[in-house]
């Protein structure tokens, strides 16, 4: 090791109070280089589609999720606890009524929404949000009926599990799978050991029936030493989830470690499957260990991947079947071209043009919608508030 590296390691230990053995020196050096890097993405550009970006709305406060309704309306969740309606080209000034009270603290608040697979018949919507209880701040999931007057008929289907006084790493993405079961991501709350504890639901993906009951075919159902809600475990903080059309495979984006829990970087895209262990905090980055799953894609330096979707529309024909996910630190929209489980290529759209990007969704018109995330606690702030963007093809 060179003299400069040795000097750096000693200085880092003093500044950050890190406890690092000699075997960890390489990782700490890599973390330092990652923090200084200005190129968070591999420069893959396929150029298969031409498009322009239209700003549809501004003035949003810490938006976290967008849902396109079958009739073309859009619902946008703001983390302080508001659901905003975008329709007929305008953002309604008044929030939708009936949203439950949330704890807006740290990374907590109103975090995600999913439509029931039979929404057209029952108008059921599901919300993930944080609450404060005697067990600490935790994620709760409730079902509502959407009406012209607002949300009605609340029913808590997942009350939450022992939380933490750390207001971070909530995960809290909701998706109905191809099996019409509800999948919920829960972060490990900044306490990595919880991700491997099978009697703790934090750091896991949960699988529930639409009424909150536990499916009989869950991978750990019937075992006394494992919580039956668990579908997968060993997760740090999955902030994006999407179901691949045709295969039904569940793809998740996951935030890798920060300097205080492991060397920086190591953001992930995973294919999440029943009963599997995704390693945190035992392995991270591209490390491997028997019985644990290494990521399909890994990003160092960190890009902070967030909301995800698969594109199925006709407006961008060469993008059909691609996985899209937003990036916060990376300030871009990542498109991953796949052949089933295999990655064919990647490209980064909107790089450094619109700030931090939080969520992405496809509309019934086949166009792509994105929300920015500059006004949350980790953003630089923006005088005009956060924005709703739309990608439109150009011939």
Secondary structure as GFF3:
##gff-version 3
##sequence-region A 1 395
A	DSSP	alpha_helix	3	16	.	.	.	ID=ss1
A	DSSP	three_ten_helix	22	24	.	.	.	ID=ss2
A	DSSP	alpha_helix	25	36	.	.	.	ID=ss3
A	DSSP	beta_strand	51	60	.	.	.	ID=ss4
A	DSSP	beta_strand	63	68	.	.	.	ID=ss5
A	DSSP	beta_strand	74	78	.	.	.	ID=ss6
A	DSSP	beta_strand	82	87	.	.	.	ID=ss7
A	DSSP	beta_strand	90	91	.	.	.	ID=ss8
A	DSSP	beta_strand	110	115	.	.	.	ID=ss9
A	DSSP	alpha_helix	119	122	.	.	.	ID=ss10
A	DSSP	beta_strand	124	133	.	.	.	ID=ss11
A	DSSP	beta_strand	136	147	.	.	.	ID=ss12
A	DSSP	beta_strand	150	158	.	.	.	ID=ss13
A	DSSP	beta_strand	171	176	.	.	.	ID=ss14
A	DSSP	beta_strand	182	186	.	.	.	ID=ss15
A	DSSP	three_ten_helix	192	196	.	.	.	ID=ss16
A	DSSP	beta_strand	204	208	.	.	.	ID=ss17
A	DSSP	beta_strand	230	233	.	.	.	ID=ss18
A	DSSP	beta_strand	238	243	.	.	.	ID=ss19
A	DSSP	beta_strand	250	254	.	.	.	ID=ss20
A	DSSP	beta_strand	267	272	.	.	.	ID=ss21
A	DSSP	beta_strand	297	299	.	.	.	ID=ss22
A	DSSP	beta_strand	305	310	.	.	.	ID=ss23
A	DSSP	three_ten_helix	317	319	.	.	.	ID=ss24
A	DSSP	beta_strand	323	327	.	.	.	ID=ss25
A	DSSP	beta_strand	332	339	.	.	.	ID=ss26
A	DSSP	beta_strand	342	349	.	.	.	ID=ss27
A	DSSP	beta_strand	357	362	.	.	.	ID=ss28
A	DSSP	beta_strand	368	372	.	.	.	ID=ss29
A	DSSP	beta_strand	386	393	.	.	.	ID=ss30
###
